[in-house]
Amino acid sequence: MTEFTHLDPEGRVRMVDVGDKKESKRVAVATGSIAMEPATLGLILDEQVKKGNVLEAARIAGVMAAKKTSDLIPMCHPLNITYARVDFIPDSAKSVINIEAEVSLTGRTGIEMEALTAVSVAALTIYDMCKSYDRGMRISEIFLKSKSGGKSGTYLADPDGTCAK
């Protein structure tokens, strides 16, 4: 892409007009992780955190965040999301919880930001609920894993986040 679509000819920021684009099924999957002390991971997995079930709260927060992305990211279009999921894959050996979000719709614009926002807010929720146990938790590796639909077609990232198409 050679031009910035969010700038008008005078260089002013604008929301892109997607009114003439064709609707298509669009799906985006994002991933990320939060690393923590082994004891903190144990508390989460054993549902012993005093604030409640951390992963279910984070799942709800991630889905809600996907639905509210346009309220957080200035040039995102409000979207009628038709599906959202947030899953957690704990890795006890690395003391990490991997997070994956999938979001989809049939529409005129992509849904990548919604998937990325879902992962980010789910990770932040885990941090918030567990910070009294472990302030050294690290949120990292948030990236778009895949997307399909729209004019640009399919994108697949390598596991390190680089483009593999």
Secondary structure, 3 states (H helix, E strand, C coil): CCCCCCECCCCCECCCCCCCCCCEEEEEEEEEEEECCHHHHHHHHCCCCCCCCHHHHHHHHHHHHHHCHHHHCCCCCCCCCCEEEEEEEEECCCCEEEEEEEEEEEECCCCHHHHHHHHHHHHHHHHHHHCCCCCCCEEEEEEEEEEECCCCCCEEECCCCCECC
